[in-house]
């Protein structure tokens, strides 16, 4: 009698199938806003966990579908989580002196307690402002799919002391000590003592006003100008920058969506692009 194979002894493990979801909350504070996420678990259960602490029940699931493209690749390939004790929040820098602190408009957050799975940020604080103390914080960048060849000065100037933080940049803030200023009480006067800051990739939308080889200038909208004092961003497209559709050509006058890392280089905003979406018409 032949011995059974490993495959016959061990039952195959079900393959996790990621799903992307979005939900809305029916109150005045969240009108027009959607919370978007990705999970390999049951979407209803995951959303219920997120809203449990704030006791929010007046929500509606707007989207629940596969997070995979037709070719099997994931729509989102870089997911960040915080599993240790502490707090993590993300948002756009609004004002401040980066060497000591800044004000941030929050768009996400997680507040974890020691030994627990995390109770979550109060929903009333999403889209509110937070004051971030950066004294002693270390800095890094999300360089996923970013090619810094010939552009290392941008990355090096940012790391490790955050000296080039500027309004308009997308930042994740991590703190081992959690939050003060009444975060869990729903106050909009929140403070974070940051232990680590990470420059995150962000999306911008604008019109191409000039092109110089693999670099072009993007003219932004008035909202960006209000934050930064300028309407111009210089976009660098290294050899690994993805352009969609792949057959398209960037020309002056195109309105583009660009995703990448935004840097302030002596007052000039520069973005190293990971991907670009061009007009389809």
Long-range contacts (C-beta under 8 A, 24 or more apart in sequence): 16-40, 17-66, 17-68, 18-66, 18-67, 18-68, 18-74, 19-43, 19-64, 19-65, 19-66, 19-67, 20-63, 20-65, 20-66, 20-67, 20-75, 20-76, 21-46, 21-47, 21-61, 21-63, 21-64, 21-65, 22-61, 22-62, 22-63, 23-47, 23-59, 23-60, 23-61, 23-62, 23-63, 24-59, 24-60, 24-62, 25-56, 25-58, 25-59, 25-123, 26-58, 26-59, 26-60, 27-58, 29-123, 29-124, 30-123, 33-126, 33-127, 34-62, 35-126, 36-63, 38-67, 38-75, 38-76, 38-79, 50-120, 51-120, 51-123, 52-120, 53-119, 53-120, 53-122, 54-120, 54-122, 54-123, 54-124, 56-123, 77-144, 78-142, 78-144, 80-172, 82-110, 82-112, 82-118, 82-174, 83-112, 84-112, 84-176, 85-112, 85-113, 85-114, 85-115, 85-176, 86-112, 86-174, 86-175, 86-176, 86-177, 86-178, 86-195, 87-111, 87-112, 87-174, 87-175, 87-177, 87-178, 87-179, 87-192, 88-112, 88-172, 88-173, 88-174, 88-175, 89-121, 89-130, 89-172, 89-173, 89-179, 89-192, 90-170, 90-171, 90-172, 90-173, 90-200, 91-130, 91-170, 91-171, 92-167, 92-168, 92-169, 92-170, 92-171, 92-202, 92-227, 93-165, 93-166, 93-167, 93-168, 93-169, 93-171, 94-129, 94-167, 94-227, 95-167, 96-132, 96-167, 98-134, 98-162, 98-163, 98-164, 98-165, 98-166, 99-134, 99-161, 99-162, 99-163, 100-133, 100-134, 100-135, 101-131, 101-132, 101-133, 101-134, 101-135, 102-131, 102-132, 102-134, 102-165, 102-167, 103-129, 103-130, 103-131, 103-132, 104-129, 104-130, 104-131, 104-132, 104-171, 104-173, 105-129, 106-130, 106-190, 111-178, 111-179, 111-183, 111-184, 119-184, 121-183, 122-183, 122-184, 122-185, 122-186, 124-186, 124-188, 125-183, 125-186, 125-187, 125-188, 125-190, 128-188, 128-190, 129-188, 129-190, 130-173, 130-179, 130-190, 130-191, 130-192, 131-181, 131-189, 131-190, 131-191, 131-192, 132-171, 132-173, 132-191, 132-192, 132-194, 132-197, 133-191, 133-192, 133-193, 133-194, 134-162, 134-165, 134-194, 134-197, 136-195, 137-162, 137-194, 137-195, 137-196, 137-197, 138-195, 138-196, 138-197, 139-165, 139-196, 139-197, 139-198, 139-199, 140-196, 140-197, 140-198, 140-199, 141-198, 141-199, 141-261, 142-172, 142-198, 142-199, 142-200, 142-201, 142-261, 143-261, 144-201, 144-274, 145-240, 145-242, 145-274, 145-275, 146-201, 146-238, 146-260, 146-261, 146-272, 146-274, 147-238, 147-239, 147-240, 147-241, 147-272, 148-238, 148-272, 149-238, 149-239, 150-238, 151-236, 151-238, 151-272, 153-265, 154-261, 154-263, 154-265, 154-270, 154-272, 157-263, 157-265, 158-199, 158-263, 162-197, 164-263, 164-264, 164-265, 165-197, 165-264, 166-228, 166-264, 166-269, 167-227, 167-228, 167-229, 168-224, 168-227, 168-228, 168-262, 168-269, 169-199, 169-202, 169-262, 169-263, 169-264, 170-199, 170-200, 170-201, 170-202, 170-262, 171-197, 171-198, 171-199, 171-200, 172-197, 172-198, 172-200, 173-197, 174-198, 199-261, 199-262, 199-263, 200-261, 201-259, 201-260, 201-261, 201-274, 202-259, 202-260, 202-261, 202-262, 203-257, 203-258, 203-259, 204-233, 204-257, 204-258, 204-259, 204-262, 204-271, 205-255, 205-256, 205-257, 205-258, 206-233, 206-255, 206-256, 206-258, 207-253, 207-254, 207-255, 207-256, 208-250, 208-251, 208-252, 208-253, 208-254, 208-255, 208-256, 209-252, 210-252, 211-250, 211-251, 211-252, 214-238, 216-250, 218-256, 218-258, 218-271, 228-269, 230-269, 232-269, 233-262, 233-269, 233-270, 233-271, 234-268, 234-269, 234-270, 234-271, 235-260, 235-270, 235-271, 235-273, 235-276, 236-270, 236-271, 236-272, 236-273, 237-273, 237-276, 238-272, 238-273, 241-273, 241-274, 241-275, 241-276, 242-274, 242-275, 242-276, 243-275, 243-276, 243-278, 244-275, 244-276, 244-277, 244-278, 245-278, 245-280, 248-278, 248-279, 249-278, 250-276, 250-278, 254-278, 254-279, 255-279
